[in-house]
Amino acid sequence: MGILFSNLWNKLFSKTQVKLIIVGLDNAGKTTILYKLLMNQIVTTTPTIGSNVEEVEYKNLKFVMWDIGGQESLRSTWKTYYIDTKAVIMVIDSTDINRLHLAEQELHQMMDSDQLQNASLLVFANKQDVKGSLGAAKISEALGLTIVVHCSSVLADTLYSVISDDPTYDAGVIINQNIYRLQRSSESSILFQGVAPSNTQYSYAKLQRDTTTIVEQEDFSRPAVSGSQTMNEFFNRNWNRKDVSTFEPIGSISKNFDRRVDDELHPVGEIPTIHVIAAQTEIDKIHNRYKQEIEVLVNVTYISTSIVKSFSNAKFEIGGRSSRQFTKFAYNIKLNKKDNLSGFRKLKLRTTVSDPSYMRELFINERPIGLFTLMEKYDKNWLANEFNAGKDDYAHGILYEGQGGSKDSVRADLSYKGDNPSAYNASAYSVSEKSKLGVESLDDLTTFIKFINDQRVFQKTADAESVSATVPEWEMRLDVENFLVAMAFEFLQGFWDGYLQNSNNYFLYKSPETNRFVWISWDYDYVMGSGPVNMKSLAQGDYTTYVGFDKRPLTIALLNVPEFKALFEKKLKTIADEIYNPTKANPVIDSISDLIQDDVAWDKTLPHVRKGLEFWTFSLDNLKYGNFNNNTNQNEGVPPTLSVTTGIDFLLRLNSDIDWKAAVNGKTGHISLYGVKEWINLKYSNFYKKTSYKPLLPLPLKN
């Protein structure tokens, strides 16, 4: 390919300095092509937003080469680089067949520009070495061109790619004791890439800026690579992907969704990296005023082992309510309307402070923040992804959210407050997403609440046969099995911040396909023996004495129906046996532990963003205001199992260093924290200690 490049230059140019641009859709391999065309020379990189400029001298010529970002949000900026351009290299991903039409549109739109009328064009059909790639002739036909050069970006050499945990240094790859400097990627300043020899063991090193002086070298050798590119690897982590054990699907539980494939967002067996870039003054603003809901604009790069995706003008903020008092913050990311990652625009990065078992990595500017869990935000994009396989034409229904409530009069427990929907306006319900048709009132929710209340009134005087006859009425309005499964999980998980204990963290979705509600649980962070609550009451095995089942209108009304009570107990036993059985659960826990243990150790070495004590100011606010709030005064409910003694221990252990293995296996030394395995063993054992279920309530049913 170097000879081809040289001949092209001799044919095209006679001036001493020329400008060339390299374009293509995201992940086409533009940067790989660039480094190969530079003939492995060490060059100086000047990153700019959305592009990477390189200067290289070859014989009597000096080339200024622009590698321009190809993600959708940046393609509209390509035209700003056209002026004085002498040649364009368009890189096509030969494996990305579904987007060839987009590449064709971008190519012809670009070459129609008056500023490129005299520019030469070279199209590379890249990744020809990958199985399933489309041949150059077919690509030429699809693009409406005469000749396309087929290639693999790197033939004799490999493009090495590593994420640095300290990008204040440069990076290099060491092969046969030779140091090959890597360049900062135009996509992210923490990602370093460069070409070096293949088929030899290697390791990465941190280098002093602009030198080959080693600051730190990996103490292990990575296996030789014969392909054109390594995975995007993480410095000092000696693996890229691992086999992870998972639970087998429970076939007896109905599937009420049609979820799109999301391997890009949730790749199995790896830990992706998220890099957030903004002016440091903007980042300081949200960190210093962490109790306030402040959004700042940032650029986000998502890096997995196989892809790098960048997004500009995303919104970034501190997330959560009570978790704002942690010194390691939670964050929300909202991508630009025209951007998405696996179809999702809104993502939540949740802190692991309250869960030392850690059961994604985040950089802000060039500072590593730590290991987080990544959650999808329930919105219209999520609804389309979950119920319509991500198709754009989904006419979604209305989505309601239940958000606790500090008093019974406003609690989101589905209690009846009258026929007038306005009676619920002050309650802790909200319209999280209006329907595609524009419906955004509480009318559907209040109608359902009235139905629940009517059924409870009816059950007081009805006989068992009449109550059983209401099964179709319930099924017309609610996916009952789905709700009962959710309650079984709340019980087994000891979820004290959900519907049963706190009338919190749930959504009700009015499905347009069935015209009935689907229950969606949310935010399972305080589960499995973690929190300021009486753990003994949560660990019990008899659901009929578990606080919440006898308090929430929906569970009372449903479990008063004999068929639904039997269905619940059947599903509960199935879930316990298939998931909470230690012989099923422990191998999965061990597998996840093996996946994250290196990153947990790394996370523990990182200083937290906010100085001070965990939850300390939060506790003072509780005493002062009598509620759980941030500066926006969003009240949170208090669960009936809240314990002063356990709460004190909770505060103490949040500000202690809990041994990670103890947090996974058990014996943490704190009454506010069970080990994950310890909780599962105890809950499963308690579940099977009961000999029979008592009636949920003294049911006023006639025989």
N, C-alpha and C positions, 0 to 999 in steps of 0.2 A: 504493500500500500504506500510505503514511503516513496517508491519510484513513481507510482501513479501521481502522487501529490507533487513531486518535483517537476514532472512533465507538464502538469497542469499549470504550475506557476510560470514555467518558461514560455508556455503558449500564451498565457493571459497577460502577463505584466512585464513592463520594462522600466517602470519607475522604481525609485529606491524605497518608497514607503507606500503600502497599499492597505486598504481596509477590507476585511472579510467578516461576514456574519454567519454563525452557525445556528440554525433554527430547527424546530421540530416539536412535536407534541411531548408532553411530560413522559419521562422514562423511555424515550426513544434511544438514548445512548449518546447524546450530544457531547457530554463531557468526556466520555470514553473516546469518541472520535477525535476530539480536540487533542487529548494527550498523545494519541498515536500519531496524529499529523504533526505534532511538535517534535516527533522523532526522539522521544524520551529525554529531551533536553530539560534541564532545570530552569524554570522560568519564574519571573516575579508576578504574583497574582494581586490584582487590585479589586476586591469584591465591591460591587455596587448592588443596589436593590434590584433583584430580578436578573442580574447578568454577571458575567465574569469576563474581564478583559485580560488578554495575554499579549505580550510583545515578544517576538522572536526574530532573530536575524538568520537568514539562510543565504549563503553566498553573498551576492551584492544587494540582497533585498531585505527590507525590514517590514515584517507583517504585523499589523494590529488586528487581532482576531477577537471578535465578540461572541461569547457563548451566552445566548439569551434564553432565559427561563421559558418553558413551554407549557406550564399549567394554564388552564383556561383563563384565570383572572389576569394573566400577564400577556396573553397573545395580542391584546389590543394595543400594547405598548411597542410591539415589534416595529411599527412604522417610524417610531422616533429614532431608530438606529439606521434607517435606510440612506440618509444623506451621505454622499461621497463613497458609498459601498461599491467595490469593484467586482465582488463575487459573493454568491450566496451558496452555502452548503445546507441542503435540506436533508435531515436524518429521519428515516422512516423505520419504525419498529416493525419488522417483518412478521412478528407474532401477534401484533395488535390488529387483527383483521377487522374487528368490529368498528374500529375508529378510522379506517382508511378513508372513508368519505369525509371525515373532518380534516384529515391531512390534505386531501385534495382541495377542499374549500380554502384552507389557509394558504396552500401553495399558490393557487391561481389568483386569490385575492392579493397576495403579496407581490406576485410578478406583474400584476396589472398596475402597480404603482409607477407613476411617472419617474420617480427617483431611481428605479431599478431597471429602466428600459435598456440601459447599456451594460448592465451587470451580467456576468456569466453565472450559470446555474449548474450545480452538481448535486444530484440526488443519491444518497447512500441508502440502500436497502440493508439495514443493519440486522444483526442477530441471525444471520443465515446458518449459523452453527447450531441453532436451537431447533429441536424436534417440533414439527408442526408449523414452521415458518413458511410464509408464502414466497414463491420464487420471484426473482427480479422481473421476469417477463410479465407475470400476473400483476405485480405491483405497478409496473410501467403502464399497463393497460388501465388499471384502476385510477391512476393519476392522470391519465391522458397525456403521457410523455412518450418520447421516442426511445431513449436509452436510459437505463438506471444501472448504476454500478452496484453489483451484489458484493457483500462483504460480511466478515465478522470483525467487530471493532478491534480486537486484539488477536493476532495470530500466534506469534512466537512468544509474546509477553502477556502478562496479566495486569489488569487494573486492580490495585489493592485499595481497600476502602475501610477506614476505621473511624469510630466516634471517640473523641478524646474526652476524658472526664475533667481535664483542665486545659481548655483551649487558649490559655494565656501563653502556652508553649506551642512550638511547631511540632510536627510529627513526622516520623519516617518509618520505613520498613527495612529490617535487617535481614539480608540473605547472603549466606556464605561470608559472613563478617563484613559485607559491604553495606553501606548505609545509602538508601535511596530516599531522598526527601519527598514528602507528599505535600500536595497543595491543598489549601482550603477550598472546599467546594463552593460554587456560586449559590448553591441551595441553602447552605448552612455553614456558619463559621466553626462549628464543632465537628464537622465531617471533613476528614482529610482523605485525598485520593491521589493516586499516581501510578504510573506504569513501571513495572520491574520484572525481572526474569521469572518464568514459570517453573513448575515441576521441581521445586526445592522447598524444604521446610523454611519457615520464616517466623519472625516475631516483630512486634511493633515497639517503637520507642518514642518518648517525648524528647524533643530537641530544643536547645536554646534557640531563640528567634534568629532566623537568617543564618544559621550555622548547622553543622552536623555534629555538634557537641551533645552527647547523650546526657539527659537529666535523669531519666528513669527508663528502664527496659523491662519488658515482660520477662518473667523468670521461667517461661515455658516456651516450647516451640510448637507452632501450629503446623498441621499436616500440609504437605505440598498441594498446590492447586494447579490443575492442567487447563482449566477453562479460561474464558476471556475475562472473567471478573470474579473477585471474591464476593462473599456476602458483605453487607454492611456490618462490620464487626465492632465490638465494644472493647476498648482498651482494658487489658488485664482480666477480661472474662474469657476463660479458656474454652468456651462453647458458644454456639450460635443458636442452635435449636435442640430441644430435647423431646423425647417421647414422654407424653403426659397421660397418666391414667385418668379416665373420666367415668362418671356413673352411666350405667346402661339406661336407655330410655325406658320409662314405665309404660308398657304398651296398653295397659288397662285404663290409662287416663287419656281422655279424648283430646285431640289436637284441634284447637280452635283458632289457629293462626296460619299464615302463609308467609313465613319470614324469608327475606332475600338472603343470599349468601353474603356473609360479612367477614370472610377470611382476611381481608385487607385491614379492617379495623381491629379484629380480634384474632390475630394469627395464633394458632395452637402451638404451644411449646416454645414460645419466644417472648421476649420483653422488649417492645418497641421503645423508642425515645421520642419525646416531644420537645422541640426547641422553640421558645417564645422570644421574640426580639422586639424591643421598643426603646424609646428614649428612657434613660435611667430615671429621669425626673418623673415620668409617667408611672413607672414601676414603683418608685418611692411613694408616690401619691396614694396608690391603693394600699400599700403596706402600712404606711403611717396612719392612714385614716380607715383602718380595717373594719370598723364597725359600720361604716357607711357603704351604701350600695353605689359604687363608682365604677364605671366602665372606661377602659382606655383602648385605643386602637393599637394593634400589634400585628406583626408578621409571624406566622406559625409554620414550622417545618415538622413533618411527621416522618420518622425514619424507622423502618423495619429492616429485617435482614435483606429483603428483596426490593423494596421500593423506597423512594424519597419523594415526598409530596410537599409542596410549599403553597401557602395561602397568604395573601396580603389583605390588609384592612379587616382583620378579624377583631371581634370585641372580646375583652379579657377582663375578668373581675374576680374579687374574692367571693367564694361560694359559701353556702351553708348559713345556719343561724347560730346555734350555740357553738358550732365548731370554729366560728370566727375568733374564739378566745384561745384556740390552740396557738402555739408558737410556730407550728408548721401548718400553714394555711391550706384550705381547700380552694380550688379555682374552677371557674366556669369559662368555657371557650365557645364563642358563637361565630361561626364562619360567615363570610359574606354570602348574600343570597344566591349568588351564582356558583358558589363553591360547595363541595361536600366531600366527605370521606366515607366511602362505602354507603353513600346515600344519606349520611347523617350530617347535620349542620351544627347541632348543639351537643357539646360534650362536657362532662363533669369529671374533674380530677379530684378524687377524695383522699383526704389525709389518712394516715394510718396511726395517728398518735394514740387514739383510744384502743387500738387493736394491735398490740405488739407482736401478734402472730403474722401480721401482714397478709393475711389470707383474704406502672409504667414509669418510666423514669421521666423527669422533667428538668429542663434547663431554662432559666430565664436570663436573657442576654448571654453572658458566658459563665454564669454561676450555676453549678448543679444544685438542684433543690431537693431531689430525692426520689424515692419509690412511691408511686401512687396507684390507686385502683382507678380504672377508667369506666365511667358509666355513661350510658346514653340518656339524653334528656328526652322525656316524653313530649313530643310536639307533632305537627302534621307530617314531618319527614319520617319520624319514627313510626307513626301510624301506617304510613304507606309501606314502609319497610317491613313492618311486623305483620300486617294483615293483607297486603297486596303485592308482596314480593318486590317492593321497591319501584313499582311502575308509576309513571308520572301522572296518569289519568285517574288516580284514586280519589273518589268523592267521599272523603272521610266524614265521620259524624262528629258530634260534640264530645269534648273530653272535660270532665269535671275532676277537681282535686279536693281531697279532704285534708285539712291542715291542722288537726288537733283542736285547739281552743282551750283557754284557761278556765272557763266557767261552763257549767252545764247549759246555761242559756244560749251559748254560742258554739258549743262543742259540735264537731262534725261527726256525730255518731249515728246519723240518720234518724234522729228523733223527730216526731211530728210536732210542728209548731203552728199549724193552721193551714187553711186552704190557700191563703194569699201568698204568692211567691215572695212578696216584699218582706214577709216575716223572716225570711232566711237571709236577707241581704247583709245583716250584721254578723251572721254565723261564719264559721271558719271553712266555708266552701268557696271555691272560685272556679271560673271557667278558664281552664288552662289552655284550651284550644277551641275556638269556635268552629262550627261545622263548615264544610266546603260551600254550603248553601248560605252561610252567613248567620246561622242561628247562634246566639251568644247569651241567651237568658238562662235562668235557673229553672225554667218551666218543666223540662223533662225530668230533672232531678226531683223537684218537689212533688211531681205527679207520682214518681216511684216511691218517695217517702210516704205519701198518703196511702199508697197501696200497702206498704208494709204495716202501717198503723191499722188500716182497715182489717188486714188479716189477723192481727193480734186481737183486735176487738172481737172478730168473728170466732176465733179459737176459744174464747172464754165460754161460749155457750154451745159450740158445735160438738157433735159426736165424732168419733175417730174416722168413720167412713166419710163424713162430710169434709173433714180436714184433709183426708187423703185425696178427695176429689178436686182439691185446689192445686194439685201438682201441675197440671197443664197451664193454669193461670200464672204460676210462678215461672215456668219455663218460657212463657211468652215474653216475660219482662226481664229475665236475668239468666245468664249462663250459670245455673246453680252449681253444677259440678265444678266449674272453674273457681267459684267463690269458696266452696267447701274445701277444695284442695289448698287454696291460699290460707284458709284458717287452720288447716292441719299443719302447714309449714310454720305459721305464727306460733302455734302451740309447741311444736317440736323444737323450734329454734329459740324459744323463750324470748320472742321479739317484743320487748316492753315499750317500743315506740311505734307500734303499728295500730291497727284498728281495735283489736281486742283490749289492749291495755291503755291506749292513749288516743283513740279515734283519730289517728294521724297516719301520714305516709301511705296513702292509697289514692287511686284514680278510678273513676267509673267512666267507661267509654261506651257511648251509644252506637253500636255497630249498625251501619247502613244496610249490611247484607241481611241481618236477622231482625233488625229493629228492636234489639234487646241490649241490656247492659252487660259489659264484660268487666270483671273486677281485675285491677292491675295493682299489685303491691309495689312498694317503692322504698329505696333507701335502707336496705338491710345491713346497717352498720352496728347497731346495738343489739347483738344477738349472741347466742351460745355462751352465756355466762359472762358478759361484759357490761358493766354499767353500775350506777349508784342505786341499785334496787335489791330487794330481798331475793336472793338467788334460790333459796329453798322453795319459795312459793312458785318460782318459774320452772324449777327442775322437776316438779311433781309429775307423775305419770298418768294421773286421772284428769281428763279434760273437764269433767263435770264439776270439779272443784277449783279449776283454774280460773282466776279472776278475769272476767271479760265476757266469757260465753253467756253468763247469766245477766249481763248488763247492757249489751249492745242489741238494739231493736232487731237488726237483721238476723243475727245468730239465734236469738230467742224465737223469732217467728219461723225461721226455716227449720230449726231442730225440733219444733213442736209438731212438724209434719213427719209421721213415722217413716215414710219412704226416704226422706232426706236425712233423717237421723241415722238410719241404717246405711245409707250411702256414705255419709260422713265417716262413720266408724270403719267402714270397709276401706275407704281411701286412706284413712289415717293409719290403719294397720299395714296397708300395702307400702306406703311411703316409709313408715318406720322400718319395715323389713328390708326394703330395697335400698334405702339411703342411710338410715340411722343405725342400722346393724353395723357394729364395729368391724365385722369381717368384710363388709362392703365399703365402709367409709374410710378406714385407716389406710388402705393402699392408695386411695386417691389423695388423702392428706399428705402421705409420705412423698408422693410424686410431685405435688405442688411445692412442698417444702424443698425438695431437691432442685426444683426449677428456680426458686427465688432466693436461696440461701446466700449466694454471693452478693446479690443486690441488697439484701437486708443488711449484711455486714457493711457494705459501702454506705448505705443510707445512714446507719448509726454513726458514721464518722463525720457527717455533714452538719454544720451549725444550722440551727433553725433561723428563719427569716426574722421573726419577732423575738426580742429579748424578754426575759421575765418568766413568770410561772404559768404553767398550763392551767387554764380555767379559773385563775385566781380572781381576776376582775369580774368574770362571769358570776362567781359565787357572791361577791360583794353586791353586784347588781341585783341578784335574787333577793338578798336581804333588804335592799333599798327599795326596790320596785315591786317585790312580791310576784314576779313572773320571770319567765325565761325569754330574754329578748336581745336584739341588737339595737342600734340607734334608730332603726326604722320602726321599732316598737311592734314587731311581729310576735304576738304571744304564742307560746308553746304550752301545751297541756302538761300536767304533772301526772304520771301514772300512779295508780293506787298502790303499787308495790314499792314506791320510793321509800328508801330507808336512810335515816340520818346517819346511822353507824356505817352502813355500806358507802354512803355518799362521802363521808370523811375519808374512808379508805380509798375511794375512787380518786379523790383529789391528790392524796399522798402518792398513789402508785402512778398517776399521770406524770408526776414530777420525779419519778424514780426510773432507773434503768432496769427494765424487766428482761430477764434472760429469755432470748428468743425461743430456745428449745423448750423451756418451761412453758412459755405461752402457747406452744403447739401441743406439747404432750401432757402438761399438767403440773400441779404443785407449784403455783406461782408465789405462794405466801401471802396472797391478798384475797379477801372475801369478795371483792368486786371483780375478780377475774379468774375464771376457770380456763384451763388449757382446752384447746379445741377437742382433742381426743378425750380428755377428761369429761367434758360436757356431754359428748356423744355417748360415752359409756354409761354415764349416770342417767341420762334421760332415757336411753333405751332400756336400761335395767329397771328404772321406775315405771316405765310404760308397761312392762310385762309383770310387774308385781301385783297389779290390780287383777282381780278375778272376774269382775263383771262391772258393767257400767250401771250407775244409778240413773234414773230419769234426770234429764237436765234440770227441770223445775218440777215442783208439784203441779203437774199439768191438769188444768181444769177441763179435761176431756171426758165426755160421757162414753161409757162402754156400750 
